[in-house]
Amino acid sequence: MEAKKIEAIKKYLSFYDAKYYDVQAELIDHFASAVEKAERENPDIPFKHALIKAHRSFGGREGFRKYIDAAKKDVRKKTDKMILNLLLQLLHWPYILLTAAVVFIWHLVLQNWNTDVNLLYLVVMLTGGISVGIINYVQLKDIDLFLPKHANYYLGSFFYFSVYLPYYFLILIQDERPNHFLLVASLSLMTFIFISFARIPKLAIKETLKLYPEIA
């Protein structure tokens, strides 16, 4: 299919809320095939009419929405795999050295921290969260890719369930100083998540372009 027709299809997909390039890449082959089928069945049909006919073959607006949702779901699966691989890197050489260093540093800090650990935890959480939030916003604000933005959502959810909730239920509401090893584990995990957050934009964009070379 001609490049100008492919561009027209991309604009059409954008109009129907498939605005992210990687989501478009999941759809465009199917949609282009439907357009070509309409053109083969009626060689005299204008391209615009073939486009509309292809859209109808997907079930109209509602049917097309299901295809878009399915495309986003496929991208989410690829995101989940990428995030898992990123976190597992921390357990392999040479990242295991970083993991050990982070754990050891928090062990030393907490051994010598004589004031309220809730204050320490809160300052680290807020400082790290604001910092990586700004970094990610700057790097992703002009990026029309679904995978990197979903990666942020994925890590945000992971942070909420693995760091914030344990902090609230196991640390904040306790009257006594929490267990040392629990604090070390929780602060170390928080640090790893912040490191992952900071690395995600460039890594996710690179991975997206590798998965969908046609949008590079």
C-alpha positions in Angstrom: 0.0 0.0 0.0 1.2 3.5 -0.8 2.8 5.5 2.0 0.3 8.4 1.7 -2.5 5.9 2.2 -0.8 4.5 5.3 -0.5 8.0 6.6 -4.2 8.6 5.9 -5.1 5.4 7.8 -3.0 6.5 10.7 -4.8 9.9 10.9 -8.1 8.0 10.7 -7.1 5.8 13.5 -6.0 8.8 15.6 -9.5 10.3 15.0 -11.0 7.2 16.6 -8.9 7.5 19.7 -6.0 5.3 18.5 -3.6 8.2 19.1 -0.6 6.3 20.3 1.8 5.1 17.5 2.4 1.7 19.1 -1.4 1.1 19.4 -1.7 2.1 15.7 1.0 -0.3 14.8 -1.0 -3.1 16.3 -4.0 -2.1 14.2 -2.7 -0.8 11.0 -2.0 -4.1 9.2 -5.6 -5.3 9.9 -7.1 -2.0 8.9 -4.9 -1.7 5.7 -5.9 -5.2 4.7 -9.6 -4.4 5.1 -9.1 -1.2 2.9 -7.2 -3.3 0.2 -10.0 -5.8 0.3 -12.6 -3.1 -0.4 -10.5 -1.7 -3.2 -10.1 -5.2 -4.8 -13.8 -5.8 -4.6 -14.5 -2.5 -6.3 -11.4 -1.1 -8.2 -13.3 2.2 -8.9 -14.1 3.0 -5.2 -12.5 6.2 -3.9 -10.0 5.6 -1.1 -12.1 7.6 1.4 -15.1 5.3 0.7 -12.8 2.2 1.0 -11.7 3.6 4.4 -15.3 3.9 5.6 -16.2 0.5 4.3 -13.2 -1.0 6.2 -14.3 0.8 9.3 -17.8 -0.7 9.0 -16.3 -4.2 8.5 -14.8 -3.8 12.0 -18.3 -3.2 13.4 -18.5 0.6 13.2 -17.6 2.9 16.1 -18.4 0.4 18.9 -16.8 -2.6 17.1 -13.7 -0.5 16.3 -13.4 0.5 20.0 -13.1 -3.2 20.9 -10.2 -3.6 18.4 -8.5 -0.6 19.9 -9.0 -2.0 23.5 -7.6 -5.3 22.3 -4.5 -3.5 20.8 -3.9 -1.7 24.0 -4.2 -5.0 25.9 -1.5 -6.5 23.7 0.8 -3.5 24.3 0.1 -3.8 28.1 1.3 -7.4 28.0 4.5 -6.3 26.4 4.8 -3.6 29.0 4.4 -6.0 31.9 7.1 -8.3 30.5 9.5 -5.3 30.0 8.9 -4.1 33.6 9.4 -7.6 35.0 12.7 -8.0 33.1 13.8 -4.6 34.4 13.2 -5.5 38.1 14.8 -8.9 37.6 17.9 -7.2 36.4 18.5 -6.0 39.9 19.1 -9.6 40.9 21.7 -10.3 38.2 25.3 -9.2 37.6 26.4 -6.4 37.7 23.2 -4.9 39.1 23.3 -7.3 42.1 26.2 -5.0 43.3 23.8 -2.0 43.2 21.2 -4.0 45.1 23.7 -5.0 47.8 25.0 -1.5 48.1 21.5 0.0 48.5 20.6 -2.6 51.2 23.8 -2.0 53.0 23.5 1.8 52.9 20.0 1.7 54.3 21.2 -0.8 57.0 23.8 1.7 58.1 21.5 4.7 57.9 18.8 3.1 60.1 21.4 1.8 62.6 22.5 5.4 63.2 19.0 7.1 62.8 17.9 8.0 66.3 14.8 10.1 65.5 11.4 9.2 64.2 11.7 6.6 61.3 8.3 7.7 60.0 9.8 11.1 59.2 12.7 9.5 57.3 10.4 7.2 55.4 8.0 10.0 54.5 10.8 12.3 53.3 12.4 9.6 51.2 9.0 8.7 49.7 8.0 12.3 48.9 11.5 13.4 47.6 11.9 10.3 45.4 8.3 10.4 44.2 8.5 14.1 43.2 11.9 13.7 41.6 11.1 10.8 39.4 7.7 12.3 38.6 9.4 15.4 37.2 12.0 13.3 35.3 9.3 11.2 33.7 7.1 14.1 32.9 9.9 15.9 31.1 10.9 12.8 29.1 7.4 11.6 28.2 5.4 14.8 27.7 5.9 14.9 23.9 6.0 11.1 23.4 2.9 9.6 21.7 3.6 6.0 22.7 1.3 4.0 24.9 3.9 1.5 26.2 6.1 4.0 28.1 3.1 5.7 29.6 1.6 2.4 30.7 4.9 1.4 32.1 4.7 4.4 34.5 1.2 3.4 35.5 2.4 -0.2 36.1 5.3 1.0 38.3 3.0 3.4 40.1 0.6 0.6 41.0 3.5 -1.6 42.1 4.8 1.2 44.3 1.3 1.7 45.9 0.9 -2.0 46.8 4.5 -2.9 47.6 5.7 0.3 49.4 2.9 2.6 50.4 0.4 0.1 51.8 3.0 -1.8 53.8 4.3 1.5 55.1 0.8 2.5 56.2 -0.2 -0.7 57.8 3.1 -2.1 59.1 5.1 1.1 60.0 3.0 4.2 60.3 0.3 2.9 62.7 2.8 1.1 65.0 3.6 2.8 68.3 7.0 1.2 68.6 9.9 1.4 66.2 9.3 -1.1 63.4 11.5 -4.1 62.9 15.0 -3.1 61.5 15.0 -5.6 58.7 11.4 -4.7 57.6 12.5 -1.1 57.3 15.6 -1.9 55.4 13.6 -4.1 53.0 10.9 -1.5 52.5 13.3 1.4 51.9 15.5 -0.7 49.6 12.4 -1.7 47.6 11.3 1.9 47.4 14.8 2.9 46.1 14.7 0.1 43.5 11.3 1.3 42.3 12.5 4.9 42.0 15.6 3.8 40.1 13.3 1.8 37.7 11.0 4.8 37.4 14.0 7.0 36.4 15.2 4.4 33.8 11.7 3.6 32.4 11.2 6.5 29.9 14.4 5.9 27.8 14.2 2.1 28.2 10.5 1.9 27.3 10.9 4.2 24.2 13.8 2.1 23.0 11.9 -1.1 23.6 8.8 0.3 21.8 10.9 1.2 18.7 12.4 -2.2 18.7 9.0 -3.9 18.9 7.5 -1.6 16.3 10.3 -0.6 13.9 7.7 0.9 11.4 7.2 3.8 13.8 10.9 4.6 14.3 
